[in-house]
Amino acid sequence: MSSAEGSAIAGIFWSYSPVVVITSELEGKINGQVAVTVVTSSIVGSVPRLIVGIWKGNYTHSFIYNSKKLNIHLLKNDQFDLVKNFGFYTGRERDKFDSISFKPGSNGCPVIDGVHSYMECEVLNAMDGGDMTPFLVKVSEGKVFDSGNWMTLSDFYNYAPPDWIAEYDQKLSKSIQFSMPIIHNINYEPFKT
């Protein structure tokens, strides 16, 4: 196998990942972002755990790292407006919740109205991934609001407006430029809870 084939196979996990909005709260401030890096990490159904990868350049990263709490929202497969709101802009420059209907969850993190489903989570552990932090989280509660399909990254690329896809690709290219110099700089010290 070649490295190109390995990259292509790894890309399957990217394309078919659920598109989620992750929200967090820290010291009275709230923020949210889009992610496609959430996967299950337990075979014990009664102890639901996930790995949530958060890019260090995202404003939400510091919220999660310091508060150790977050909510994960699966989007309906047509909620491209939420992808644009939470994925195309930074909370450092604008209030992403300005026109979004939400309520605080029991952990204080926003629960967005009208999504497919959501989970409230607590960080159990984390590791440094160079340009990102994979957080091990436990799911404390959640709710399914819609029994239909949730959005995958493949859905976004196949059905979102073409100018949005082009804009997202430009944003992604800039993010990769940020990541390349630090992706291999991994700190192996244990995470402090």
N, C-alpha and C positions, 0 to 999 in steps of 0.2 A: 504494500500500500504506500502511496505517496503522501506527503504533507498536504498537498492540494485536495486529495481525496478525504483525508482526515478532517480538513476544514469544511469540506462540503457536507460530510456526515454530521459534524458538530452543528452546522447551520440548520439542520432539521430541528434541533432543540430550540433554536432561535425563532424560526418561522412559525412553528406550531405552539409556541408558548402562549399562555393566556396574557392578554393585555389587561393590566390592573392599574388602578389608582391607589397609591399608598398615601395615607395621611398620618400626621403625627402632631403632637402638641408638646411644647416646651415653654415653661415659665409664662403661660398665658398667651403665647403666640401659637398660631397654627400654620401648617403648610402641607402641600401635597404634590405628588409627582406621578408620572406614568412609569411603569416598569414592566419588563417582560422576563424577569429573572426570579420567578418564584417557583419552587419545586417542593414536592413532598420529601420528608426526611425521616419518616417513621413507618414501620409496618404494623404498628399497634394502633388500631382504629380508635380505641378509647383514650389514646394519648396523642392527639393530633399535633404534629410538628411540621414546620416548613423551613426551608432555607430561602432567605430573601436577599438577593444581591443588590446592593445600592452603590451607585457610582459616587466616588468621593467628591466630584465636582458639583453634585446636586445639593441645593440648600437643605433639603429634607434629611440628608445624611447626618448633619450635626444634631438635628432634632432627635432622630432615632438613636444615634450613638449615645447621646447624653440623657435622654428621658427613658430609654429602654422600653418604649411602647410605640405601637403603630396599629393602624387598621388597614386591611387589604380589601379592596373592592373589585370584584369581577364585573366587567362591563358587559352590557348587552351588545350583540354583534353589530349594532348600528349606531352606537354612541360615540361617533367620531368627534362630536363637539367637545366631549369630556377629554378625549385624547388631546385635542388641540389646546384646550384650556390648561390642562395639567402637564402636558408634555412639551409644548413649544416655547414656554416662557419660564422665567425663574421667579420664585417667590421673593428674591432679593429686590426685585424691581417692581413687582405688582402684587396686589392681593388676589390670589387665584380663587378665593371664595366669594368675591364681590357679588357675583350674580349666580352663585350656586346655592341650591337649597340643601341644607344639612342640619344635623343636630349633633351635640357632643355624645360620644359613646360613654359607657361606664368607665372607660379608662381615660376620658377627657379628649381623646382624639376624634376628629370629625367623622361622622357617618353620613355619607352622601346619599341623598334621596334619589329614588328612581333607578338604581343600578340593578344588575342581575342578583348580586348577593354580596355579603361582606363578612369579614372575620375580625375580631379584636384579638390582638397578639401582644405578647410580652417577650422581650429578648432574653434568652437563656445564656447565650454565648455568641461569640463572633470571632472571626479571624481576619487578618489583613490579607487582601488580595492584590496589593499593588495599587491599582487604580480604582478598586472597589472594595467594599466590605461585605462578605457573606455573613448575614445574621441568622443564627439558629433561633427560631421563635416557637413558642407554644401558643396554640389557639385556645383562648379561654371561652369565647362564645362567638356566635355568628347567626346569620339569618339568610335564607333564600327568599328573594322577592319575586323572581320570575323563573319559570321552568324552562324557558327557551334556551337557545345557544348563547354562550358567551363569546366575546371577541378574542381572536388570536391575532398575532402579528401578520400572519398571512391574510387574514380578513382585511386588516388595515391597508396593506399594500394592494389588495385586489379591488377594494370598494371605496376607499376614501377619495376625495377629489384629487385629481392629478397635481394641482398646484400645492396642495397640502403635503403630498408625498415628496415633491421636490424640495419644499421648505424643510421637512423633517430630515431628508437626506443631507441637506446642507448643515443642519444643526448636528447631525450625527458625525459628519466629517470633522467639524470643529471639536467635538467631544473626543474623537479618536486622536486628534493632534494633542489634546491635553493628556490623554492616557498613555501614549507611546513612551514618553520619557520616564514614567513612573510605574509602568505595568510590572516590571520585574523587581521593583524595590519593595520587597515584602518584609514586614517586621514580624518576627516569629515569637515575640513575647506574648504570654497568655493575656486574654481579654480580661479586664477587671469589671466585675458586676457590682 
